[in-house]
Amino acid sequence: MKKAAVEKTAVQKKAAAKKTAAKKTAVEKAVAEKPQPAGKSKSPAGKPESPAALVRRARRINRELAEVYPYAHPELDFENPFQLLVATVLSAQTTDLRVNQTTPTLFAKYPTPEDLAAANPEEVEEILRPCGFFRAKTKSVTGLSKGLVEQFGGEVPGRLEDLVKLPGVGRKTAFVVLGNAFGRPGITVDTHFQRLVRRWRWTGETEPDKIEAAVGALFPKSDWTDLSHHVIWHGRRMCHARKPACGACPIAPLCPAYGEGETDPEKARKLLKYEKGGFPGQRLKPPQAYLDAGGRPAPPLGAVSGT
């Protein structure tokens, strides 16, 4: 009887130990799958990464992307800060190509903030209808035009704190304008940027402002605008939300998320929305530097898939 009790106790202890080990494994798995908070990144090999190592890897990724997209630029057509501000607001929930098809008519009829501020909303809505959400966008662009006239003498301000006071203008839009119309560095945290920097474990933050701060700390301020272009272009062309083209990605060795998408090179290449060279682009009137680098103007609407 005593021997049987001892054996029963041993079996119970073994079962308990097995249950504990299973629970520990489940917890470890959950922790591993949980997005890493800022400052606790992992290397591509899955090992803990020091802050210094993270900075080196992040900057190397940016250098690699700069070689792939040497002509990266904002894909909205504009000739002055006002046009870029309006075009950026209109680009929400639609493609840059669609905006570029629409703004020539808009700016021909309303070339200045004063003109757009005094416009008949119904007429503006008809022009903006192809962009989607045309009523809300009409309210935003006429509202920001009135703000420019009333608060800034009809001129687009070159400061973040002034731009975000305008209707429909958040930090993302403001940084697009500051970086590309005024040459003042800024990080554009759009959906592509958020997705990629989290995949690369540059940060585990989810709020745009916190992502902006975390990523900004990894790079010199002078790199911020070009970095934004590189990341956004890569997100549009290769590192897609649902099916990233891992097998065609030039930074695969540096990516902790490698394998989330198609790893076969041939199959991965079929997933690319654009050729690796980055064209055809979204611009109807691309800058000369873009053309010199091998780019070309956008084809007629509908000839390429949206981004």
C-alpha positions as CSV (number, residue, x, y, z in Angstrom):
1,M,0.0,0.0,0.0
2,K,2.8,2.3,0.9
3,K,4.6,1.6,-2.4
4,A,1.4,2.3,-4.3
5,A,0.9,5.6,-2.6
6,V,4.5,6.6,-3.4
7,E,4.0,5.7,-7.0
8,K,0.7,7.7,-7.1
9,T,2.4,10.7,-5.6
10,A,5.2,10.5,-8.2
11,V,2.7,10.3,-11.0
12,Q,0.8,13.3,-9.7
13,K,4.1,15.3,-9.3
14,K,5.0,14.4,-12.9
15,A,1.6,15.5,-14.2
16,A,1.8,18.8,-12.3
17,A,5.3,19.5,-13.6
18,K,4.1,18.8,-17.2
19,K,1.1,21.1,-16.7
20,T,3.4,23.9,-15.3
21,A,5.8,23.5,-18.2
22,A,3.0,23.7,-20.7
23,K,1.7,26.8,-19.1
24,K,5.1,28.4,-19.1
25,T,5.5,27.6,-22.8
26,A,2.2,29.2,-23.6
27,V,3.1,32.3,-21.7
28,E,6.5,32.5,-23.4
29,K,4.8,32.1,-26.8
30,A,2.3,34.9,-26.0
31,V,5.1,37.2,-24.9
32,A,7.1,36.4,-28.0
33,E,4.1,37.2,-30.2
34,K,3.2,40.4,-28.4
35,P,4.5,43.6,-30.2
36,Q,7.8,44.6,-28.5
37,P,7.6,47.9,-26.7
38,A,10.0,50.7,-27.6
39,G,13.5,50.0,-26.4
40,K,13.0,46.2,-26.3
41,S,13.5,45.3,-29.9
42,K,14.6,42.0,-31.3
43,S,17.2,41.3,-34.1
44,P,16.3,39.4,-37.2
45,A,17.5,36.2,-35.4
46,G,14.9,36.8,-32.7
47,K,17.5,37.7,-30.0
48,P,17.2,40.8,-27.8
49,E,18.7,43.8,-29.4
50,S,20.5,46.6,-27.7
51,P,19.5,50.2,-28.4
52,A,22.9,50.7,-30.2
53,A,22.3,47.6,-32.3
54,L,18.8,48.8,-33.2
55,V,20.1,52.1,-34.4
56,R,22.7,50.4,-36.6
57,R,20.1,48.1,-38.1
58,A,17.6,50.8,-38.7
59,R,20.1,53.1,-40.4
60,R,21.3,50.2,-42.5
61,I,17.8,49.5,-43.7
62,N,17.3,53.1,-44.6
63,R,20.6,53.1,-46.6
64,E,19.5,49.9,-48.4
65,L,16.2,51.4,-49.3
66,A,17.8,54.6,-50.5
67,E,19.7,52.5,-53.0
68,V,16.5,50.8,-54.2
69,Y,14.5,54.1,-54.3
70,P,17.1,56.8,-55.0
71,Y,14.3,59.0,-56.5
72,A,11.8,58.5,-53.8
73,H,9.6,61.7,-53.5
74,P,6.0,62.7,-52.6
75,E,3.8,61.2,-55.3
76,L,1.4,64.1,-55.4
77,D,1.7,66.8,-58.1
78,F,2.2,70.3,-56.7
79,E,3.8,73.6,-57.7
80,N,3.6,75.5,-54.4
81,P,2.9,74.8,-50.7
82,F,-0.8,75.6,-51.0
83,Q,-1.2,73.0,-53.7
84,L,0.7,70.4,-51.7
85,L,-1.4,71.1,-48.6
86,V,-4.7,70.7,-50.4
87,A,-3.5,67.6,-52.4
88,T,-2.3,65.9,-49.2
89,V,-5.7,66.5,-47.5
90,L,-7.5,65.1,-50.6
91,S,-5.3,62.0,-50.6
92,A,-7.0,60.4,-47.6
93,Q,-8.8,57.2,-48.5
94,T,-7.8,57.3,-52.2
95,T,-4.7,57.0,-54.4
96,D,-2.2,59.8,-55.1
97,L,-2.8,59.1,-58.8
98,R,-6.6,59.8,-58.4
99,V,-5.7,63.1,-56.6
100,N,-3.3,64.0,-59.4
101,Q,-6.1,63.4,-61.9
102,T,-8.4,65.8,-59.9
103,T,-6.3,68.7,-58.7
104,P,-5.5,70.3,-62.1
105,T,-9.2,71.1,-62.6
106,L,-9.4,72.3,-58.9
107,F,-6.4,74.6,-59.1
108,A,-7.2,75.9,-62.5
109,K,-10.5,77.2,-61.1
110,Y,-9.3,78.1,-57.6
111,P,-5.6,78.9,-57.8
112,T,-5.2,80.7,-54.4
113,P,-6.5,80.2,-50.9
114,E,-8.7,83.3,-51.4
115,D,-10.4,81.7,-54.4
116,L,-11.0,78.4,-52.7
117,A,-12.2,80.0,-49.5
118,A,-14.9,81.9,-51.4
119,A,-15.9,79.0,-53.7
120,N,-19.4,77.6,-54.0
121,P,-19.2,74.3,-52.0
122,E,-21.4,72.5,-54.5
123,E,-19.1,73.3,-57.3
124,V,-16.1,72.1,-55.4
125,E,-17.9,68.9,-54.4
126,E,-18.5,68.2,-58.1
127,I,-14.8,68.5,-58.9
128,L,-13.7,66.4,-55.9
129,R,-16.3,63.7,-56.4
130,P,-13.8,61.2,-58.0
131,C,-11.7,61.4,-54.8
132,G,-14.4,59.9,-52.6
133,F,-15.7,61.5,-49.4
134,F,-16.1,64.6,-51.5
135,R,-18.4,66.4,-49.1
136,A,-16.1,66.1,-46.1
137,K,-13.0,66.9,-48.3
138,T,-14.7,70.0,-49.7
139,K,-15.4,71.1,-46.1
140,S,-11.8,70.5,-45.2
141,V,-10.1,72.3,-48.2
142,T,-12.4,75.3,-48.1
143,G,-12.1,75.5,-44.4
144,L,-8.3,75.3,-44.4
145,S,-8.3,78.0,-47.2
146,K,-10.4,80.3,-45.0
147,G,-8.0,79.6,-42.2
148,L,-5.0,80.6,-44.4
149,V,-6.7,83.8,-45.4
150,E,-7.9,84.8,-42.0
151,Q,-5.0,83.7,-39.9
152,F,-1.9,83.8,-42.2
153,G,-2.7,86.4,-44.9
154,G,-3.3,83.7,-47.5
155,E,0.1,82.1,-47.1
156,V,0.8,78.6,-46.0
157,P,2.8,78.8,-42.7
158,G,6.1,77.0,-42.3
159,R,5.6,75.9,-38.7
160,L,4.1,72.7,-37.4
161,E,2.2,74.5,-34.6
162,D,0.5,76.8,-37.1
163,L,-0.3,74.1,-39.7
164,V,-2.1,71.9,-37.3
165,K,-4.5,74.7,-36.4
166,L,-6.1,74.5,-39.9
167,P,-9.2,72.3,-40.5
168,G,-8.4,68.8,-41.7
169,V,-4.6,69.2,-41.1
170,G,-3.0,66.8,-38.6
171,R,0.7,66.1,-37.9
172,K,1.0,63.7,-40.8
173,T,-0.2,66.3,-43.4
174,A,1.8,69.0,-41.7
175,F,5.1,67.0,-42.0
176,V,4.4,66.3,-45.7
177,V,4.1,70.0,-46.3
178,L,7.1,71.0,-44.1
179,G,9.4,68.4,-45.5
180,N,8.6,68.7,-49.2
181,A,7.5,72.4,-49.6
182,F,9.7,74.0,-47.0
183,G,12.7,71.6,-46.6
184,R,12.1,71.2,-42.9
185,P,12.6,67.6,-41.7
186,G,9.6,65.7,-40.5
187,I,8.4,62.0,-40.2
188,T,5.2,61.1,-42.1
189,V,3.5,58.4,-40.1
190,D,0.9,57.0,-42.5
191,T,-0.5,53.5,-42.6
192,H,2.5,52.1,-44.6
193,F,5.0,53.7,-42.2
194,Q,3.3,52.4,-39.1
195,R,3.1,48.9,-40.5
196,L,6.7,48.6,-41.6
197,V,8.4,50.1,-38.6
198,R,6.5,47.7,-36.4
199,R,7.4,44.8,-38.6
200,W,11.0,45.8,-38.4
201,R,10.7,46.1,-34.6
202,W,12.0,49.7,-34.6
203,T,9.2,50.3,-32.1
204,G,6.2,48.6,-30.6
205,E,4.2,51.8,-30.2
206,T,0.8,52.0,-31.8
207,E,0.0,55.7,-31.6
208,P,1.3,57.9,-34.5
209,D,2.8,60.5,-32.2
210,K,4.7,57.9,-30.2
211,I,5.8,56.1,-33.3
212,E,7.1,59.4,-34.7
213,A,9.1,60.1,-31.5
214,A,10.5,56.5,-31.3
215,V,11.6,56.3,-34.9
216,G,12.9,59.9,-34.9
217,A,15.2,59.0,-32.1
218,L,16.9,56.4,-34.3
219,F,17.9,58.8,-37.0
220,P,19.5,62.3,-37.4
221,K,16.8,64.9,-38.0
222,S,18.2,65.6,-41.5
223,D,17.2,62.1,-42.6
224,W,13.6,62.2,-41.5
225,T,11.9,63.4,-44.7
226,D,13.8,61.0,-47.0
227,L,13.4,58.2,-44.5
228,S,9.6,58.7,-44.7
229,H,9.7,58.5,-48.5
230,H,11.8,55.3,-48.5
231,V,9.6,53.5,-46.0
232,I,6.3,54.6,-47.7
233,W,7.6,53.6,-51.1
234,H,8.7,50.2,-49.9
235,G,5.3,49.7,-48.2
236,R,3.4,50.5,-51.3
237,R,5.6,48.4,-53.6
238,M,6.9,45.3,-51.7
239,C,6.0,45.1,-48.0
240,H,2.2,44.9,-48.4
241,A,-0.2,44.6,-45.5
242,R,-1.6,41.2,-46.4
243,K,1.0,39.6,-48.6
244,P,4.5,41.1,-48.2
245,A,6.9,40.0,-51.0
246,C,9.6,38.7,-48.7
247,G,11.4,36.7,-51.4
248,A,11.9,39.9,-53.5
249,C,12.8,42.2,-50.6
250,P,16.3,43.7,-50.6
251,I,16.3,44.1,-46.8
252,A,15.2,40.5,-46.0
253,P,18.4,39.7,-44.0
254,L,17.7,42.7,-41.7
255,C,14.0,42.0,-41.2
256,P,12.7,40.2,-38.0
257,A,9.4,39.6,-39.9
258,Y,10.9,37.8,-42.8
259,G,8.7,34.8,-43.7
260,E,5.4,36.5,-42.9
261,G,4.9,36.8,-46.7
262,E,5.9,34.8,-49.8
263,T,9.5,33.8,-49.6
264,D,9.8,32.1,-53.0
265,P,11.6,34.7,-55.2
266,E,9.5,34.0,-58.3
267,K,6.2,34.0,-56.5
268,A,7.2,37.1,-54.5
269,R,8.0,39.1,-57.6
270,K,4.4,38.5,-58.9
271,L,3.2,40.2,-55.7
272,L,5.0,43.5,-56.5
273,K,2.6,46.3,-57.3
274,Y,5.4,48.1,-59.1
275,E,8.7,47.1,-60.7
276,K,11.7,47.2,-58.3
277,G,12.8,50.4,-60.1
278,G,9.8,52.1,-58.7
279,F,7.9,53.0,-61.8
280,P,5.4,53.6,-63.2
281,G,4.9,56.2,-60.5
282,Q,1.9,58.0,-59.3
283,R,2.8,61.4,-60.6
284,L,1.5,63.0,-63.8
285,K,4.2,65.6,-63.6
286,P,7.1,64.1,-61.8
287,P,10.2,66.2,-61.0
288,Q,13.1,66.1,-63.4
289,A,15.3,64.3,-60.9
290,Y,12.8,61.5,-60.9
291,L,12.8,61.3,-64.7
292,D,16.6,61.4,-64.8
293,A,16.7,58.4,-62.4
294,G,14.6,56.3,-64.8
295,G,11.1,57.1,-63.7
296,R,8.3,58.1,-66.0
297,P,5.0,59.9,-65.7
298,A,1.9,58.0,-64.6
299,P,-0.1,56.3,-67.3
300,P,-3.9,57.1,-67.8
301,L,-6.1,56.5,-64.8
302,G,-7.0,52.8,-64.4
303,A,-3.8,51.5,-66.1
304,V,-2.1,50.7,-62.8
305,S,-3.4,49.3,-59.5
306,G,-4.0,51.7,-56.6
307,T,-1.7,51.8,-53.7
